[in-house]
Amino acid sequence: MIDFIAGERHFGDHLYPIWRALPGRLRGAFYVPEQLLESASAADVAALPLAGAGSGGLTVVASYGDLQVARDLGRRVVYCEHGAGQSYVGTRSGSYIGALDRAGVVAVLVPGRDAARRHEAVHPTIRAHPIGCPKLDRHHASPRSLPDGAVVAVSFHWNCRVCRETQGAHRHYRNSLQRLAERFQVIGHGHPRAIGQLRRDYAQAGIEVVEDFEQVIERATVYCVDNSSTMYEWASLDRPVVVLNAPWFRRNVEHGLRFWSHADVGPMVLDPGSLPAAIETALADPPGLAERRREIVRDIYLACDGKAARRAAAALALIGKEWG
């Protein structure tokens, strides 16, 4: 049996489809904090309180914090990348592809071959299994046309101190939000660790808060975001993106992906005053912009065919035979 641990909801969003895709003989317990039991149930996952987790066998996690929890319980861990595979040069954080600390990890699940290559360059004895993005399987399996009308979603990362590029751009765009809302129909989203501050500023600008990314997908036509894997998840739906830069993002530091090899997934903005024009360009979605977006998606994800969870389950079955 293969267990799962998700300490925060957005980690669970990546793992729930994999747990459901496992055959019953392999589907072990899914542990979440008490406050997430209801949302897990809504995702058709019969979760158990994390406080009751003890020692066990093979366990799948999607965050560095949950890796620490699992190995402290003496469990062997499969680490599932919960993002697009971003990494940051010169940092030692365990949260990103290529992190040094993978003690206790026996295999990793990653979105694509590039992430697998970067992981295995640091950990050649820990196999990486490219799978795609299980979180978006249902959308990839049944693509839908954009909603009617121009609905602009804006979203910001939390003020993570790993490096300058992980600090959200919210404060750079804060004063332009009201003017943006006067020109477009705007909804506001954000990283779960930033939504408290964002909620207040969105309210002051007259912008409706939409915390659930699934609802953003349902309602928005263009996604304006600073630094988040949701940028590439959105692009994988073949929808237009606007990339929000900030003055403290260093253009002379090449981290890869969002900074900077794949930053041109949509029009890039630095001056908040130029954001409306960038949105108009994104909404028009000219052929060159659309083709570059699709090229980037192919670079990041093994496939966007609605079968990522099944690939993850097949990989886990193999891993379980060796380590279970």
HELIX and SHEET records of a PDB file:
HELIX    1   1 ARG A    9  ALA A   21  1                                  13    
HELIX    2   2 GLU A   34  LEU A   36  5                                   3    
HELIX    3   3 LEU A   37  ALA A   42  1                                   6    
HELIX    4   4 LEU A   50  GLY A   52  5                                   3    
HELIX    5   5 TYR A   64  ASP A   72  1                                   9    
HELIX    6   6 ARG A  113  VAL A  122  1                                  10    
HELIX    7   7 PRO A  134  LEU A  136  5                                   3    
HELIX    8   8 ASP A  137  ALA A  141  1                                   5    
HELIX    9   9 ARG A  164  THR A  166  5                                   3    
HELIX   10  10 HIS A  170  TYR A  173  1                                   4    
HELIX   11  11 ARG A  174  SER A  176  5                                   3    
HELIX   12  12 LEU A  177  ARG A  183  1                                   7    
HELIX   13  13 ILE A  195  GLN A  204  1                                  10    
HELIX   14  14 PHE A  213  ARG A  219  1                                   7    
HELIX   15  15 SER A  229  SER A  236  1                                   8    
HELIX   16  16 PRO A  272  SER A  274  5                                   3    
HELIX   17  17 LEU A  275  ALA A  284  1                                  10    
HELIX   18  18 PRO A  287  ILE A  300  1                                  14    
HELIX   19  19 ALA A  308  TRP A  323  1                                  16    
SHEET    1   A 7 LEU A  48  PRO A  49  0                                        
SHEET    2   A 7 ARG A  27  VAL A  32  1                                        
SHEET    3   A 7 ILE A   2  ILE A   5  1                                        
SHEET    4   A 7 LEU A  58  VAL A  61  1                                        
SHEET    5   A 7 ARG A  76  CYS A  80  1                                        
SHEET    6   A 7 VAL A 105  VAL A 110  1                                        
SHEET    7   A 7 ARG A 127  PRO A 130  1                                        
SHEET    1   B 6 GLU A 208  VAL A 209  0                                        
SHEET    2   B 6 GLN A 185  GLY A 190  1                                        
SHEET    3   B 6 VAL A 151  PHE A 156  1                                        
SHEET    4   B 6 VAL A 222  VAL A 225  1                                        
SHEET    5   B 6 VAL A 241  LEU A 244  1                                        
SHEET    6   B 6 MET A 268  VAL A 269  1                                        
END                                                                             
